[in-house]
Amino acid sequence: MKKTRLASAALPALLLLAAGAQAAPVKIGMVETLSGPQASSGQAYRAGVRYAIDRLNAAGGWNGEPVQLLEYDNQGGPSGASDKLKAAISDGVQIIVQGASSAIGGQITEDVRKYNLRNPGKEVVYINVGAEALELTGEKCNFHHFRFAGNADVRVQALVKAMKENKSLGTKVYAINQNYSWGQDMEKATVQNAAAGGYQVVEKTLHDVNKIQDFAPYVSKISASGAETVMTGNWSNDLLLMMKASKAAGLKAHFATVFLDQPGNISNAGDLAVGHYVAHVFNAEASGAEGDRFVADYTARIGHAPVFVEPQTVFGLEMVADALKRTKPVNGALDVNAFAKTLEGTRLKTPGGEISVRAADHQALMPMVVSVVSKDARYKADGTAFGFKPVKAFTGEEASTPAQASCKMQRPD
Amino acid sequence: MDWIAFSLLNGIIYGLLLFMVSAGLTLIFGMMGVLNFAHASFYMLGAYFAYSLQGVVGFVPAIVGATLLAGLVGAGVERWFLRRVHRYGHAHELLLTFGLSFVIAELIKLFFGNYPVDYRIPRSLDVAAFVLGQQQYPAYRLLMGAVALAMFAAIYLLLTRTRVGIVVRSAIYKPRMVEALGHNVQLVFMGVFGVGAALAGLAGAIAGAFYTTSPNMALEVGVMVFVVVVVGGLGSLGGAMLASLLIGVLTSLAVGVDRSAADLLAFLGARDWAEGVGGLLTLKLSSLAATLPFALMLLILLLRPSGLMGDKD
């Protein structure tokens, strides 16, 4: 008697819970490096994600409820990311966001692919806002991965075109990169663009990642090669220390970089960064009034101007928000496959320019701006007298490179 | 030819810098038996102190001030932390300094942020010492080398030629006897730890301006410093000097060698086979430059576990 009463009381409660779970808000989980030596990159991505989600919720969220943002610290490594991804999925997260490190991105995309294979009907989607290794849209490409960032091919092509046009590229290019997937991609892309850019790759160097204090030996090698441009995908200390060492040695070559706009670089390098180039997704000066509005709004909400990887993160998440808006709920919940199909067809005008997703490999066609460090820039970096002066802007279509043949995407029915 | 001269010079100066950082570590270990995991944190503290003081008092006084401040912090750590756990043995001391390194890193992030700060060498020192071929050699590098050499000479003379040195050395081997003779052994230990920390602080203040001053700098140099101390022999000042120079020159020269094991096998006519196998056999030596010191450490540990000049087993 007692037992049945308990059961009869429990049943409606369970039903209530189940109903509650169905109408639960969409959860976006950020699995990012939030502690340890590379925490600063993770925090930059976090700032961008928070800004975009706040805007999404201010506009009404999804299905009448605010979207929830959950943050997970992957502690800077693939194994931590794998654990935190499991935690996120069990917390009911349907959209995973991550950007810092291609190694971590590679782990997440594989884990997501396997999880989705084993759990049809409960898919999750991985929104990659910064892991730029080519394999993520190549051999490892899958339907539930979207990249809202550049890649080595896109960045090098933009740098080569813009620098050739303003005659600063020269005919001798030196490729120096970090020895892992991203750096190797950059080296390959530099070699591939040689004919189009009319240059010769005088020498290629791969070195250990963020282990080298003294770049003087590398700089003497660059100097001995007579290179006019140094093409590099280096980031963080590997870029800063190399610039400092080359200035100290009186090297005349221009640096063509991808991550020169990381905070701290310009303040630390100061005038010795002048004349170096960067290929980035957004430069407010190149975007006119729309860019000014974005910078002002972002600064008001986050506390600093959108730099480094923040703009691409914001644009990527705004694409997600736009696709969410057009995805109808199924029984009060989000159907991830339907969402992913909508995202494939999303075309959005962002402050940086129009962004769309290529269905073949889920690489977003992001606009690119090649800028040079100069005193004449309208927006100054890191509170110094220098900033990034746009040299040439490319639309998403102009900047894009063909999808890789190695991508064989399995699409759901 | 120019290239070899430059590489040697680069390697020697970098080696001397490594010596500056590791001197304090090996000193503290040799004198007190404490393996100080937080040593590189004092290096970082030195750089941040100098950065903070530079705007107020100028570059050279800032370096002196940073050295003293780092030394004071070191002495404080010995007085209020290490001394309390001393009687529980070396494991506790090691754990304490390990924890301390995290605390210092987080405090730095709290006060100065996550990104590198704007600490640079002053313009008057930012000049070329000489030009060889088409390359300049920065004067500041020579200055760093000179400071390291002066430091080596000063510590060596202090320990072997002065009364203070005699008291310090005897306090290590026979603390009770020294105490009975009326010397304050506690004070000696505090002094040694303070001086060790001050040396790291000096290295940080000088190198931080040339390289970068960021919350990661302790981590970057910390591992290499341990390699130096292990290769040189724990507690041996001369060994630290030898190991630093060896590592500096080795990494610097390796950068220029674009050869792999496959090239070596080519002499045996096995190049095609090696290139077919790939992997380690086709890896260029230059891409391994920063890893070579670790290989050296492994070799030393296998062949001569006490280090090049160490006397402790």
Contacts between the chains, C-beta under 8 A, distances in Angstrom:
chain1	res1	chain2	res2	distance
A	37	B	215	7.8
A	37	B	216	4.6
A	37	B	219	5.7
A	39	B	114	6.3
A	40	B	114	3.7
A	40	B	115	5.8
A	43	B	114	6.7
A	179	B	287	5.2
A	205	B	255	8.0
A	205	B	286	6.3
A	205	B	287	7.4
A	206	B	284	7.6
A	206	B	286	8.0
A	206	B	287	4.4
A	207	B	255	7.9
A	207	B	286	7.5
A	207	B	287	6.0
A	207	B	289	6.6
A	207	B	290	6.7
A	208	B	287	7.5
A	208	B	288	7.5
A	208	B	289	7.2
A	208	B	290	3.8
A	208	B	291	6.0
A	210	B	220	7.3
A	211	B	220	7.5
A	211	B	290	4.2
A	211	B	291	7.6
A	212	B	289	7.5
A	212	B	290	5.0
A	213	B	14	7.3
A	213	B	211	5.8
A	213	B	220	6.1
A	213	B	221	6.4
A	213	B	224	7.4
A	214	B	10	6.9
A	214	B	14	4.3
A	214	B	17	7.8
A	214	B	211	7.7
A	214	B	248	7.9
A	214	B	251	7.7
A	214	B	252	7.5
A	216	B	6	7.8
A	216	B	10	4.2
A	216	B	13	7.9
A	216	B	14	7.2
A	216	B	141	7.4
A	216	B	252	7.5
A	217	B	6	8.0
A	217	B	7	5.7
A	217	B	10	5.2
A	217	B	11	7.3
A	217	B	251	7.2
A	217	B	252	4.4
A	217	B	253	7.8
A	217	B	255	4.0
A	217	B	256	6.9
A	217	B	289	7.5
A	218	B	255	5.8
A	220	B	3	6.1
A	220	B	6	4.5
A	220	B	7	6.4
A	220	B	10	6.8
A	220	B	135	6.2
A	220	B	256	8.0
A	221	B	3	7.6
A	221	B	255	6.2
A	221	B	256	6.1
A	223	B	133	7.9
A	223	B	134	6.2
A	223	B	135	4.9
A	224	B	2	7.6
A	224	B	3	5.4
A	224	B	133	7.9
A	237	B	116	7.8
A	237	B	212	6.0
A	237	B	214	7.0
A	237	B	216	6.9
A	237	B	220	7.0
A	240	B	116	6.4
A	240	B	212	5.5
A	241	B	211	5.9
A	241	B	212	6.3
A	244	B	210	7.4
A	244	B	211	7.0
A	244	B	212	7.4
A	248	B	126	7.8
A	248	B	136	7.5
A	248	B	138	4.0
A	248	B	140	7.3
A	248	B	141	7.4
A	248	B	210	7.8
A	249	B	135	5.3
A	249	B	136	5.6
A	249	B	137	7.4
A	249	B	138	7.0
A	250	B	128	6.3
A	250	B	131	7.6
A	250	B	135	6.6
A	250	B	136	3.6
A	251	B	135	7.8
A	262	B	115	7.8
A	263	B	115	4.7
A	264	B	115	3.2
A	264	B	116	4.1
A	264	B	117	7.6
A	264	B	214	7.1
A	265	B	116	7.7
A	267	B	115	7.9
A	267	B	116	7.5
A	267	B	117	7.6
A	267	B	118	4.5
A	268	B	116	4.6
A	268	B	117	7.3
A	268	B	118	5.8
A	268	B	119	7.8
A	268	B	120	7.3
A	268	B	212	5.9
A	270	B	118	7.4
A	270	B	120	6.6
A	382	B	118	7.9
A	384	B	118	8.0
